[in-house]
Amino acid sequence: MENKVIIITGASSGIGLACAREFAQRGANLSLGARNKEALESIKTELINKGHKVIVTPTDVSKEEDCRHLIDETIKQFGKIDILINNAGISMRALFKDVEIDVLKRLMDVNFWGAVYCTKQALPYLLSAKGSVVGISSIAGFIGLPGRTGYSASKFAMHGFLETLRTENLKTGLHVLIAAPGFTASNVRKVALTANGEQQGETPRSEDKMMSAEAVAKHLANAIKKRKRTLILTFVEGKLTVFLRKWLPSLIDKLAYNHMAKEPDSPFK
């Protein structure tokens, strides 16, 4: 990643922040976007003090003009784009019968349209560099997770978009990677939306038992280097789940239901 120009959305926390640190350590020049301006400035100061080249742009990926501004600022500073990490995302936790439609729209606006907007604006530069487009997805993009209708729908949509983009560019040299980290220790569950759109505040899962965001970032960097098509992390909740979904779909439905029903204050039993 030496001297590669990498854009990371949702870079102020979790996997995005871990990727910023990991990629900087590997010699990349970073353009970081997120809604939290203070957190962006903090990571910028941290990395610049370590000798890395970093710019930050407050970005709400659900707004097309913000995504365009992020790309423009990157080109203005660095003159090229080698890798785009579509990481910004939000989750939810509510049954479809209870959730407000606006919550589902918010999930799609950030998780799906955010990736589309940023990729659209960055694509000419990525094609010129024969670079990489990365979508940070989830196991929820391979199986429908109960209580996460909007989240699964947005990740399934991201998969369809990126897979089609890959096929359209078979002869251009563009690399497309779909990365599914599995359950990762981050703040994504703390800010997950409830049925009425409020943040749930507390995570329903044991964060200390999950893969760390730092470990995800290392796997992601290696997958980009090897130009992999797909990265699925963790065995039981990742690779095995995807395998069973293909060959034993009814079984995985039951396992997913039982697994999610065990969460504290689960919306279903």
N, C-alpha and C positions, 0 to 999 in steps of 0.2 A: 504493500500500500504506500510505499515511499513516493511522496509528492503527488499522490492521487488526490483529486478534489472530491470530497464526499459530502453530500447533503444528508442530514438526519432530521426528520420531523419528530415531534414529541421528544425532544432531546433534553428536557429539563429534569427528567426523573426516570426511574426504572430501567428498562432495556435500552432506551434511547441514550440516557446518560452513561450507562455502562459502555455502550458502543462508542460514544464520543471519546471516553478515556482510552479504550482499547485501540481504536483506530489511530488516535493521536500518537499513542506509544509506538505504533507501527509506521509512523512517519507521514501520515495523511494530513492534508490541509482540510479543515472542517468548516462547513457552513451549517449552523445549527438553528433550527426553528422550533418554537413552542409558544404557547399562550402566556406562560409565566415569565415575564420580562426580568424580574428580579433573579429568578433561578438561572436564567440564561446568562445574565451578567456575571453571576457567581461562578458558573462553570467556565465562562470565557476567561475570567481573571485567573482561575486555577490553572488552566491549560497554557495560557500565555506566559505565566510565571515559570512554567516548566520548559519554555522555549518553543511551544507549538504555535502554528498559524491557525487562528480561529476568528470567524466572524459570527455574529448572532443577529437574528431578525425575528422580532415578535411575530408569530404566525398562528392564525386560526385556520387550519386546513379546510374547514367547512366553507370558507370564503374563497372563491376563485381568485379574487384580486390579491388576497394575501399570499396565495401560492405563487402567483405571477411575480409578486414583489420579492419573494424569497429567491426565486430563480434569477431574477434580474440583478439582485444584490450579489449573488454568488458569481455571476459572470462579470459584473463590474469589478469585483475584487480579484478573482482568480483567472478569469478568461476562459474557463472550460469547466465541464462537469464530467467526472468519470463514473461516479456511483451515486445512486439515489436510494436512500433507505426510507421507505414509506412505513414509518413506525407509529405515528400518532394514532391513538385509538382510545375508545371508551367502551365500557362493558355495561351490563344491566343484570338485574335479578328480579324477575317477576313472571308470573304466569301470563300467557297471552290473553286469557279471559279477563285479567285484571289490569293489564298495562294500558296506559294512554297511548294513542296512535302517535302523538308528538314525540314520545320517547323513542319509538322505532325510527322515526324520521331523523332524529338527532344521531342515532347510531349509524344510520346509512350515510348521513352527511359527513361525518368524521371518518368512519372506517372505510367506506367505499369511495365516496366522492372526493374525499381528501386525497386518496391515492391516485384517483383519476386526474384531478386538477394538477397535482404536482408532476405526475408523469407526463401529462400532455405538454406542460410548459418546458420541462427539461428534455423531452425526447430528441429534439434536433441536435442538442449538444451531446447527448448520450450516444446517438447514432454516429456522430462525427468521431467520438472517442472509442467506438465499439465497446461501450461501457456496460454497466450492470444496473438493472432495475430490481429492487428487492422489496417484497411485500412481507411485513411481519404479520403473520396470520396467527392461527391457533388450531388446536385439534377441533375446535368448534367450526372450522372451515371444512372439516372432513366428515363430521357427524353432527346431527342436530342435538345440541345440548338442551335438555329440559330446563325451563326457567330462564333461558337465554335466547328466545326467538329472534330478537332484533340483532343480537350479537352474532349468532350463527348465520343468519341471513346475510349480514354485511360481509362476513368472512367468505361465505360461499360465493358471493358476488365478486369479491376481490379475486378469488381463485379463477373464476370464469374470465374476468378481465385480463389477468396476467397470463393465463394459459393461451388465450387468443392472441395477445400481444406477442408472446413467444413464437407462436406459429406464423404470424404475419412477418416476423423478422428472422426466419430461418436462414436467409441468405444475406443478412445485413451485418452480422457479427454482434448484434445486441444480445446480452446475456440477461435472462430473467430467472430470478430465484424466488420461490415461495418458501418461507421459513415458518414452521409451526413449533414454537418453543415448548408447548405443553404448559402445565401450571408452573409459573415462575414467580419467585418472591419479588413483589413490586407493590406499588400503591394502586394498581388498576382496580382491585376489588374494593378498596376503601372509597374510591370515587365512583364506583358503579352506580348506575341509576336504578331507583326503585320504580314501582308501578306509576307513581305520580311525577317522576322526573327528578326527585330529590336524591342527593348522594346518600348511600347507605351508611357511610361513616366508618363502620368496623368491618373488617374482612371476616367472612364466615369460615375460612380455612386456616390451617396451621402453616403460616408462611415460612417458619423455620425448617420445615420438612421438604420444601420445594427447591428446585434448582435455582441457583442465584442468577441474578441478571448479568453478573460478571462472567459466569460460565457460559451463558447464552451468547454473550458478545464474542467470546473467543471462538466458539463453534461457528458463529455467523461469519466472522472474518475468514476463517479457514474455508468455509463453503463458498464464499465469494471468490477467494483466491483460486479454488479448484473449479469455479464456474459450474457449480452443481445446479440441477433443476429444482430439487426439493430438499429441504432440511427438516427432518422430524426428530425432535429431541425427547428424551426420556423413553424408557422401554415400555412399561406397563400402560401409562396414560398417554403414550405417544405412538410408538411403532406398533405395539400389539393391538391397540385400539383401532388404528387405521387398517391393519391386516384383517381383524375380525369383522370390521365394517364391510369389507369386500366379500368375505366368504361366509360369514354367519351374521347377517344384518339383524335378524330378529333377536339373537342373543345379545348383540351390542346394545340394542334398544333397551333391553331389560337391565343390563349392567349399568348403562348410563343413568337410567332412572334411579336405580337403587343407590348408585354412588352419589348422585346429587341430592337425593332425599335425605342422606345422612348429615348434610350440613346443618349447623345450628340455625333454628328459625327458618328452616326450609319452607318455601311457599307451597310445597306439595309433599305428600307422604305416600 
